[in-house]
Amino acid sequence: MITPGSDQYLEFDELKHIIGLSIESLPLKCRKIYQLSRDGEMTNSKIAAELGISVKTVENQITIPMR
């Protein structure tokens, strides 16, 4: 079994930091939807119901961070 070296842990921490900054830079509505989807593990329909928006809006907002 290969154990990761400390440099790999540093790279992982840097990557997590960059991802965190990217998420924070999203518009508020988009960030909220992204976090509910990824961190909250909610379905698009549940997010739409909770926020009072259409499922299509949720789908559109979720694709923004992927661009």
Contacts in CASP RR format, 6 or more apart in sequence:
PFRMAT RR
TARGET T0000
AUTHOR 0000-0000-0000
METHOD contacts of the structure
MODEL  1
MITPGSDQYLEFDELKHIIGLSIESLPLKCRKIYQLSRDGEMTNSKIAAE
LGISVKTVENQITIPMR
22 65 0 8 1.000
23 31 0 8 1.000
23 34 0 8 1.000
23 35 0 8 1.000
23 65 0 8 1.000
24 31 0 8 1.000
26 34 0 8 1.000
26 64 0 8 1.000
26 65 0 8 1.000
27 64 0 8 1.000
29 61 0 8 1.000
30 61 0 8 1.000
30 64 0 8 1.000
30 65 0 8 1.000
32 51 0 8 1.000
33 47 0 8 1.000
33 51 0 8 1.000
33 58 0 8 1.000
33 61 0 8 1.000
33 62 0 8 1.000
34 61 0 8 1.000
34 62 0 8 1.000
34 65 0 8 1.000
36 42 0 8 1.000
36 47 0 8 1.000
36 50 0 8 1.000
36 51 0 8 1.000
37 44 0 8 1.000
37 47 0 8 1.000
37 58 0 8 1.000
37 62 0 8 1.000
42 50 0 8 1.000
44 55 0 8 1.000
44 58 0 8 1.000
44 59 0 8 1.000
44 62 0 8 1.000
45 55 0 8 1.000
47 58 0 8 1.000
48 54 0 8 1.000
48 55 0 8 1.000
48 57 0 8 1.000
48 58 0 8 1.000
51 58 0 8 1.000
END
